Amino acid sequence: MKRRVVITGIGVVSPVGIGKENFWKSLKEGKNGIKRISFFDASDFPTQIAGEVRDFKPEKYMDKKRAKRIARFSQFAVACAKMALEDADLDINRLKSKRVGIFLGTSSSAMDMIEKEYRKYIKDGYKKVISYGILSASPSAPSLEIKENLECVEEIITQTSDCRGGIDAVIEGYERIKSGEIDIGICGGVDSCITPLVYSGFLKMGILCTSNDPEKGSRPFDKLRCGGVLSEGGGILIIEEMKHAIYRGAQVYGEILGYGKYFEKKGELPGSGLFFSMKRALEVSGVLFNQIGYISAHAPSDQILDATETQSIKKLFGEYAYRIPVSSIKSMIGNPLSAAGPLQIASSVMVFKESVIPPTINYEFFDEECDLDYVPNKARENLVEKILVNSHSFGGANSTILIGKVE
């Protein structure tokens, strides 16, 4: 018999709120989390805005000594995992007899720690470099920090597939539960790359917003969009086999019905591969195109990506595309890289719960290349039972997850 996989816990650290409730409330209200950069002096940069998580206090989730020894993306991971496990009503004792897997995505190493230690090395030599820096800065560090307090972990996998890393991590956990290898998956993505070097690199690539107006810097699908806004955050989901969740009386936010992946070929427009990833997600799940009630778009406020994602939706759904609400929460949180996909899933399952679709804020000027229903500026009450969640990353990789409401 097919094993069904459901979402039973949510942990969030984001520029618009920490914790599921704060995050969701801000999205419904169309709250903007983009501000002037405060983490470093950006006065010499042409663009000086980002989505920082300013009210995060790691000692709330771990002791101060541990917090000082680990990088910020690991702090996010520990905090999100703790919130998600609590939300799923899973404490350490209840997990002891379970087979647990940790599957996390991240786009880079701990650049905050690497840059800090490199500055110390240049100034004072190797003797001043911290002994635990290399381990704390590795891409696998967030997963290992979550494992620190768990005795039942059977598998740890770190996905480093850039922006889609978080969604790919959820897909990995989904497959492991379907196959019966594990009972519970701690899945998601974390990233904290708002540092001078990383920010400089994104600027040189020409993909960051050229506006310095934090209130309207991120404006997906809008004709005046001028690039994405770098941000940070974490999103972790607890997923488990449906019978297992029902047996222990867990709340069920939604079911993962299937997924699709596609890697764009040479010459294909960035984002055009979302047509194939969405198509495959529908095909493997057996869901009909007219059953989709909402699309949580990748849409980072990029001139090309927003347009090609729109074209992919229209190519797949035809005239029905104009009846599907599409929105981008990146208009509010910016682009937190590998954390984006899990945060999109978190917001999408809240759509099931409250029948409210979060808006695309800062939408003012119509673009003839982006002519769908983007739920502009205000949340909308809407009964939704099936949602597609899209993610695209550098190099042409695309992933789509299809989730459904569970009665």
C-alpha positions in Angstrom: 0.0 0.0 0.0 1.2 3.5 -0.9 2.6 5.3 2.1 1.2 8.9 2.3 3.4 11.7 3.7 2.0 14.6 5.7 3.3 17.8 7.3 2.7 18.0 11.1 5.1 20.7 12.4 6.4 24.1 11.3 9.3 26.1 12.5 10.1 29.5 11.0 12.8 32.2 11.3 12.1 35.0 8.8 12.5 38.8 8.2 8.8 39.3 8.9 8.5 37.1 12.0 9.9 34.3 14.1 7.5 31.4 14.7 4.7 30.1 12.6 2.1 32.5 14.0 4.1 35.7 13.7 5.3 34.7 10.2 1.8 33.9 8.9 0.2 37.0 10.5 2.7 39.2 8.8 2.2 37.6 5.4 -1.6 38.0 5.7 -1.1 41.7 6.5 1.3 42.2 3.7 4.1 43.3 6.0 7.4 44.2 4.4 10.5 42.7 6.0 13.1 44.5 3.8 15.1 47.2 5.5 18.4 49.1 5.2 21.4 46.8 5.9 22.5 46.9 9.5 24.8 43.9 9.7 27.7 45.8 8.1 28.6 49.2 6.7 27.0 49.2 3.2 27.4 52.9 2.5 29.8 52.2 -0.4 27.5 49.8 -2.2 25.1 51.0 -4.9 22.3 48.9 -3.2 22.0 48.8 0.6 18.8 46.9 1.4 18.3 43.3 2.5 15.9 41.1 4.5 17.6 40.7 7.8 16.2 38.8 10.8 16.7 41.6 13.3 14.9 40.3 16.4 16.4 36.8 16.6 17.8 35.8 20.0 19.6 32.4 19.7 19.9 32.0 23.5 16.1 31.5 23.6 16.6 28.2 21.8 20.0 27.1 23.1 22.5 28.0 25.9 24.7 31.1 25.3 27.9 29.1 25.2 26.7 26.9 22.4 25.2 29.8 20.5 28.6 31.6 20.5 30.3 28.6 19.0 28.0 28.0 16.0 27.3 30.1 12.9 24.1 32.0 12.4 22.6 29.5 9.9 23.1 26.8 12.5 21.4 28.9 15.1 18.5 29.3 12.7 18.4 25.5 12.2 18.4 24.7 15.9 15.7 27.3 16.5 13.5 26.1 13.6 13.8 22.5 14.5 12.9 23.1 18.1 9.8 25.1 17.1 8.8 22.5 14.5 9.2 19.6 16.9 7.2 21.4 19.6 4.5 22.3 17.0 4.3 18.6 16.0 4.1 17.6 19.7 7.3 15.5 19.4 9.7 15.7 22.4 12.9 13.7 22.8 11.2 10.9 24.7 8.6 10.4 22.0 11.3 10.4 19.3 13.5 7.7 21.0 11.7 4.8 19.4 11.4 6.4 16.0 13.6 6.4 12.9 14.3 10.0 12.2 16.1 11.6 9.3 17.4 15.2 9.0 17.3 16.7 5.5 18.4 20.3 5.2 19.2 22.6 2.3 21.7 25.5 2.3 23.2 27.5 -0.5 26.7 28.1 1.0 28.9 27.6 4.0 28.7 29.9 7.1 30.0 33.0 5.3 29.6 35.2 8.3 32.0 33.1 10.3 34.4 32.5 7.4 34.7 36.2 6.6 35.1 37.1 10.3 37.9 34.5 10.8 39.6 35.5 7.6 39.8 39.1 8.8 41.4 37.9 12.0 43.9 35.8 10.1 45.0 38.7 7.9 45.4 40.9 10.9 46.9 38.6 13.5 47.9 35.3 11.8 46.7 31.8 12.3 47.1 31.7 16.1 44.0 33.9 16.5 41.7 31.8 14.4 39.2 29.8 16.4 39.8 26.0 16.6 36.2 25.0 15.9 35.7 27.4 12.9 36.0 24.9 10.1 33.5 22.5 11.5 31.1 25.3 12.4 31.3 26.8 9.0 30.7 23.6 6.9 27.4 23.2 5.0 26.6 20.1 7.1 26.9 22.0 10.4 23.2 23.0 10.7 22.1 19.4 10.4 24.7 18.2 12.9 23.6 20.8 15.4 20.0 19.6 15.2 21.3 16.0 15.7 23.2 17.1 18.9 20.1 16.5 21.1 18.6 13.5 19.3 19.5 9.9 19.8 17.4 8.4 17.0 18.8 9.9 13.8 19.2 7.3 11.1 20.2 9.6 8.2 21.5 13.1 7.6 21.6 14.7 4.1 22.6 18.2 3.2 21.4 19.6 -0.1 23.5 22.4 -1.5 21.5 23.1 -4.7 21.3 26.8 -4.1 17.8 28.4 -3.9 16.0 25.1 -4.4 18.1 23.3 -1.7 15.3 23.5 0.9 12.6 22.1 -1.4 15.0 19.3 -2.5 15.6 18.5 1.2 11.8 18.1 1.7 11.6 16.0 -1.4 14.4 13.7 0.0 12.6 13.3 3.3 9.4 12.6 1.5 11.0 9.8 -0.6 12.6 8.2 2.5 9.3 8.1 4.3 7.5 6.7 1.3 10.0 3.9 1.0 9.6 3.1 4.7 13.2 3.9 5.6 12.3 6.4 8.2 9.2 7.4 10.3 9.8 11.1 10.7 11.7 13.7 8.7 13.1 17.0 9.9 13.3 18.8 6.6 13.8 22.3 5.3 16.4 25.0 4.6 18.5 27.6 6.3 20.7 30.4 4.9 22.4 33.5 6.3 24.6 35.1 3.7 24.1 38.8 4.2 27.8 39.6 4.5 30.1 42.1 2.7 31.7 39.5 0.4 28.5 37.6 -0.6 26.6 40.9 -1.1 29.4 42.2 -3.3 29.2 39.0 -5.4 25.5 39.2 -5.9 25.9 42.9 -6.9 28.5 42.1 -9.4 26.3 39.4 -10.9 23.7 42.1 -11.5 20.8 40.2 -10.0 20.1 42.4 -7.0 17.5 45.2 -6.9 19.0 48.5 -8.1 16.5 50.5 -6.0 17.5 51.6 -2.5 13.8 52.0 -1.4 13.3 49.2 1.1 9.6 49.6 1.1 9.3 48.7 -2.6 12.6 47.0 -3.4 11.1 43.6 -3.9 8.2 43.8 -6.4 7.6 40.5 -8.2 5.7 40.6 -11.5 5.6 44.4 -11.4 6.7 46.2 -14.6 9.3 48.3 -12.5 10.9 45.2 -10.8 14.6 45.7 -10.9 16.1 42.6 -9.3 15.8 40.5 -6.2 16.6 41.4 -2.6 19.0 39.1 -0.7 17.6 38.0 2.7 18.1 35.3 5.3 16.1 32.9 7.4 15.1 29.3 8.1 12.1 27.1 7.5 11.9 23.5 8.9 9.0 21.1 8.5 8.2 17.9 10.4 6.9 15.3 7.9 5.7 11.8 8.7 3.7 8.9 7.3 0.0 9.7 7.6 -1.1 6.6 9.6 1.8 7.3 12.0 0.6 10.9 12.4 -3.0 10.0 12.9 -2.2 7.2 15.4 -0.4 9.6 17.7 -3.1 12.3 17.3 -0.9 14.8 15.5 -2.3 17.9 13.7 -2.0 17.5 10.0 -1.3 20.7 8.0 -1.3 19.1 4.6 -0.1 16.2 2.5 2.8 16.1 0.0 1.2 14.6 -3.1 4.2 14.6 -5.4 6.9 16.6 -7.0 8.7 17.3 -10.2 12.3 18.3 -11.2 13.8 19.6 -14.4 17.2 20.9 -15.3 17.2 23.4 -18.1 19.1 22.6 -21.3 21.6 25.0 -22.9 19.7 27.8 -24.6 16.6 27.5 -22.5 15.5 30.7 -20.7 16.1 30.7 -16.9 12.9 29.6 -15.2 11.3 28.1 -18.3 12.1 24.6 -16.8 9.3 25.2 -14.2 6.9 24.2 -17.0 8.3 20.7 -16.8 8.7 20.5 -13.0 5.1 21.6 -12.6 3.9 19.2 -15.3 5.8 16.3 -13.7 4.4 17.1 -10.2 0.9 16.9 -11.6 1.6 13.7 -13.5 3.1 11.7 -10.7 0.4 12.8 -8.2 -2.5 12.2 -10.5 -3.8 15.7 -9.9 -5.7 17.4 -12.7 -4.6 20.9 -13.8 -8.1 22.3 -12.9 -7.7 21.1 -9.3 -4.9 23.5 -8.6 -6.2 26.4 -6.5 -3.1 28.4 -5.9 0.6 28.6 -7.0 3.3 29.8 -4.6 5.7 31.3 -7.1 9.4 31.3 -7.0 9.3 34.9 -8.5 12.2 36.7 -6.8 11.4 40.1 -8.5 13.7 39.4 -11.4 12.9 40.8 -14.9 13.6 37.5 -16.6 12.6 34.9 -14.0 9.2 36.4 -13.1 8.3 36.6 -16.8 9.4 33.0 -17.7 7.7 31.6 -14.7 4.5 33.3 -15.8 5.0 31.9 -19.3 5.5 28.4 -17.9 2.3 28.6 -16.0 0.4 29.8 -19.0 2.0 27.1 -21.2 1.0 24.4 -18.8 -2.5 25.5 -17.8 -3.7 27.4 -20.9 -6.7 29.6 -20.4 -7.2 28.1 -16.9 -4.0 29.9 -15.8 -5.9 33.1 -15.6 -8.2 31.5 -13.0 -5.4 30.4 -10.6 -4.2 32.9 -7.9 -0.4 33.2 -8.0 1.6 35.1 -5.4 5.2 35.5 -4.3 6.0 35.9 -0.6 9.4 37.1 -1.7 7.7 40.5 -2.1 7.7 40.6 1.7 10.6 38.4 2.9 13.1 38.9 0.0 15.0 35.9 -1.2 16.4 33.8 1.7 18.0 31.3 -0.8 17.6 27.7 0.4 15.1 28.8 3.1 12.7 30.2 0.5 11.1 26.9 -0.6 10.3 25.6 2.9 9.0 29.0 3.9 6.7 28.9 0.8 5.5 25.5 1.9 4.9 26.7 5.4 2.8 29.6 4.2 1.0 27.4 1.7 -0.3 24.9 4.3 -1.5 27.9 6.3 -3.6 28.7 3.3 -5.3 25.3 3.7 -5.9 26.0 7.4 -7.4 29.5 7.1 -8.5 29.8 3.4 -6.5 33.0 3.0 -3.9 33.5 0.2 -1.0 35.8 1.0 -0.5 38.7 -1.4 2.2 39.9 -3.7 2.9 43.3 -2.2 4.4 46.3 -4.1 2.4 45.4 -7.2 1.6 48.7 -8.9 2.3 48.7 -12.6 1.0 46.1 -15.1 3.6 44.2 -17.2 2.2 42.7 -20.4 4.6 39.8 -20.0 3.2 39.1 -16.5 -0.6 39.1 -16.9 -1.9 36.6 -14.4 -3.7 37.0 -11.1 -0.9 37.8 -8.6 -3.2 38.6 -5.6 -1.9 42.2 -5.6 -1.2 43.9 -2.3 -4.0 42.4 -0.2 -4.6 38.9 1.1 -7.6 37.2 -0.3 -10.1 34.7 1.2 -10.1 31.7 -1.0 -10.9 28.0 -0.4 -7.9 26.0 -1.7 -7.3 22.3 -1.8 -4.3 21.8 -4.0 -1.2 24.0 -4.3 2.0 24.0 -6.4 5.2 25.4 -4.8 7.9 26.5 -7.2 11.6 26.9 -6.8 14.4 27.7 -9.3 18.2 28.0 -8.7 21.3 29.1 -10.5 22.3 27.0 -13.4 18.8 26.1 -14.5 17.6 23.7 -11.8 13.9 23.7 -11.0 11.8 21.9 -8.4 8.1 21.9 -7.7 6.2 20.3 -4.8 2.5 19.6 -5.0 0.7 19.7 -1.6 -2.9 19.0 -0.8 -5.4 19.7 2.0 -6.2 16.8 4.3 -9.8 16.6 5.6 
